[in-house]
Amino acid sequence: GQLIALLSVTAAAGLRALVDPIVHGHIPVLTFFPFVLIASIWGGALSGLSAILLSAVVADVFWVSTIDKAITLTAFVLVCLFGLILARLLCAMVELHAEQEQRAKILAHEVKHRANNLLGVIQGVSAQTARNAKSVKEYHASLEGRVSALAAAQHLLASDGPSAGGLQCLLAHIVEPFGADRFVLEGPVVPVPDELGTSFALLLHELSTNAMKYGALSVSDGKVNIRWERAGEDLRLTWREQGGPPVTAPARTGFGTRLLNALFTPPHGQAALEFLPDGVECCVRRKLTNDRRR
C-alpha cells in the first residue's frame, strides 16, 4: 500500500513538473487528485491516506504559494478525503457484485449437480423396478410410490424442516403414509445432507412397503423400531421389525437388497439386511459429510 502511494505521488509530481512551464505556478495540487484516487482504488484506504499526505507535502514544498497555503492544502485534503470515501464505496460495490456473481455460479453448479444426481437415481430406480415388475400396472404402482418418496424427501430437504428437526423429521415424513403410530423413532438430532436424505427416502419406502406386504406392518400388532446414533462422521441406523409373522429369506435378490448395495457402499457406507425369524433387521452406516466427487 505504501509503495502504491509513493508511485502515485511520484507520477503526480512528475506530471505537475511537466506542465509547470505552461501553468506558471498555478494549479499547484490539481494533478495530484486523480493519482490519489488511483492509490485509493488500487491500494486501499491506507494507501489513499498516505497518498494524500505525501501529495500535500510535495505540493507544499514545490508549488503551493505562502499566501493561500493553509486554504489550498485544507481544501485539497478535504476533497481528497471525499474522493477516497467514494473510491472505497465503489470498490465495495464492485467486490459485492463479484461475490454475488460467484455465489450465483456456485448455486447454478449446485443445482445442476443435484438435478443430475436425482435424475440418475430415478433412472436407476425405474430400471430396477421394471426388472422386478410382473406387469405394467405393478411397475406403474411401484415406480409411482418410489418417486413420490423421493419427491417428499426433496421437498422436505428444500424447506426449513430438516434444519430444525434433522433426521427424525425426515424419517417421520417418509414413514407417515404407512402409519406414523406403527413406528418408533429414537435417536439424537442429526443434520441431513441432501444425498443422504434421498438414500433414506428410497430405503425406508422400500422397507416400509415390504413390511406392509409381508412383515410387521401386515398385522395389527406389528411395530417397526428405527434407531440411529452418530459416531464421529458416521451415522448408524437400524430398522427392526417386531410383532409380525415369521420371516423367511426370499428365494431371489429383491429391489431392497440391490438398493442397499447401491446406496450404502464402501468407503461411504455399509449395509446389512437380515431376515431373522421374528422380523427383518436392516443396519446401515453412512458418512454424514457431503462428497462432491460422486
N, C-alpha and C positions, 0 to 999 in steps of 0.2 A: 504493500500500500504506500509506503514512504517513497519507494523508488518511482512508482507511478506518479506521485505528486511532484517529485523532483523533475521528472522528464516533462511533465505537463507545463510546469512553471518555466523550465528552460526553453521549451518551444514557444511559449507565450512571450517571454522576454526577447527571444531571438526575432520573432515577428515584429515586436514593438520597435526593436532597434533598426530593423529593415525599413520600416515606414517613417522613422523619425525625420529623415531629410524632407519628407513630404508634409508631415503634420506640424513640424517645427514646435515641439514641446506640448502640443495639445493632446487630447485623449490619452492621458497618462496610464489609465488602467483598462481601457476598452478591450485590448487584445487578450487580457487575462480571463475575461468572463467565459468564453467558450471552452478554454482549457481547464478551468475549474470544474465545469460541468462534465467534461470528459473524464477527469480524475474521479469525480463522484460516481459516475456510472461504471467506470472500468474498475476502480479500486475500492469502492465502498465509501461509507460516511467518513471514516478516519482519514482516508486518502484525500477526500474532498476538503475536510477541515485543514489538513496540512497544506494543501494547495492554496487555500485562501490565505493562510498566514504567510506562507512563503511569497505569494504574489504581492501581498500588501507590503512586505519588507522590501522586495526588489523594486516595486514601483515607487516606494517612498525614497529609496536611495538614488534612483536614476532619473525619475520623470515627474514625480509629484512636486509642485511648487510649494514653497514655505507659506504662501499667503493663505491658501484654502486647504492645507494639508489635512487638518482634522476632519473637515466636512467631506472631502473627497474620499479619504480612507474609510470613514464611518459608513458612508453611502455604499462604497464598494463592498465592504464586509457584509452589510445587511442584505444587499441584493444577491451577493454570492450565497449567503445562507439560505435565502428563499429559493434560489436555484438548486441548491444542494437538496433541500427538502423535496422539491418537485422531482429531481432526478431519482431520489431514493423511492419515492412513491411510484414513479414509472417503472423502476426496476422490480419493485414488489409486485406490481400488476403483471409484468411480463413473466416473472417467476411463477406467480399463481396460475396464470394461463397455461404455462408449460406443464406445471404439475397436474392441472385438471386434464390436459390433453393426454399426458402419460397415464393418468388414472383411467381415462376413458379407453385407452388402448388395452390396458390390463384387463379392464372389465369386459371388453369385447372378446379378448382372448379367452377369458374365463368362461364366458357364456358359450363360446364355440367349443371349448374343451368339454364342458358339461353336456352340451347337446350331443356331441359326438359319442361321449360315453353312454349317455342314455339311449341313443339310437342303437348303439352296439348291443346294449343289454336287451333291448326289445327284440332286435333281430335274433339274438341267441335264444331268448325265451320262445319266440314264435317257432323257430326251427325245432327246439326240443319238444314243444307242445304238439306240433304236427307229427313228430316221430312216435309219440305215445298215444295220440288220439285214435279212436276206433271209428269215428265218423266225423263229418263236417260239423254237426251240431255239438258234439263233445269238444271238438277243437275250438269252436267259437266260444263256448261257455268257459272253458279253461283259460283261454287266452284273455278273454274279457276280464275275468277275475284277477289274473296276474297283472295285467296292465292297469287295472283300477287300483290295485295295491301300490303299484309304482307311482301312479298319479297322486294318490293320497299322501304318500311319503314325500314326494317332491313339493306338494303344496304346503305341507307342514314345515319342511326344511326352509322354504322360502319365506315363511311367516315368522312371527316372534315366538312361536310355541316352543321349539327345541331349545332356544337360548334360555328360556325360563325353566322349563321342566326337564330338559335334557332327554336322555334315553327313555326314561319312564313315560314321558309324554308321548314320544314317538311310538313306543310299543303299545301303549294303551290305545292310541289312534288306529294302529294296524289291526289289533285283535278285536276291536269294538264290534265289527259286523258279525263276529262269531259268538257274541255274548260276553260282555265285559265281566259279568259276575262269575263266569266259569274259569277265570284266570286269576292267579295270584302273582303280582309283580313285586319283586323285592330287590333293592339294590341302591347304591349311592347315586347322587346326581352326577351325571357324566355328559359332557358335551358330545354332540353327534356330528362328525364330518359327513359331508354330503354323500360320498360314495359308500360310507358305512350305513347310512340310512336307506339307500337303495338296496344294498345287500340284505339288510334285515327285513325290509318290506317284502322282498321276494321269498326269503326263507320262512318267515313267520306265516305268510299267507299259505305257503305250501304245506307247512306242518299243521296249520290250523285246518286246512281243507282235508288233509288226510285224517286228522283226529276226528273231524265231523263224520267222515265216511266209515272209518274203521276203528278209531281209537277212543280215547276218554270222552271226547265230546259227542260221541254217538249214543251215549247213555245219559240218563238224567243226573246221576250222581258223580259223573266223571269231572275231574278238575285238571287244570294244567298249571304247574308252577314254573314261573320264569324268574330265575335269579341271576344276578350278574355282580361282578366285582371288578375293581380296577387294580392292576398290578403294574406300576410304572407306566409305560406307554401302551400296555396291552389291556384289552377288555376281554374278560372271560364271562361267557353267558351260557347258562344251562337251561334247556327245555326239558321238563319232566312231566309225563302224563301219569295220572293216578285215578284209580276207580273205574277204569274202563274194562272192556272184555279182554280175555287173554290174547297176547300178541305173538305172532309168528313172523319171522323174516320173510319178505316177498321172494318169489322164485326168480325174478329178474330185477335188474337195477332200474329204479324208477327215476322220475324227474327230480325228486327231492335230493337223492343221493348225488346225481350228476350236478345239481345246483350247488351243493356243498363243496364238491370237488372243484368247481369253477370259481366260486366266490371266496373261499377260505383256503388259499393255497400258500405254502411257504414261499418267501420269507414273511409275507404279510399276515399270515394267519394259519390256523389249523382247525380241523373239524372232525367230529366223530359222531356217527349215528348208530345207536344200538337198539335192537328190538328185544327188550327184556320181557320176560313173561308177564309182569304186572304193569307194563307201559313203556312206550317209546321214550328214549332219552337221547337228546341231542346236545352235544357240548361243542362250543366254538370259541376260538380265541382269535382276536383281530387287533391289529395295531390301530391306535386312535389317531396317529399323525397322518396328515394328508400326504399322499405320494403322487406327484405330478408326472412321474415317468410312466405311469400305467397307460 
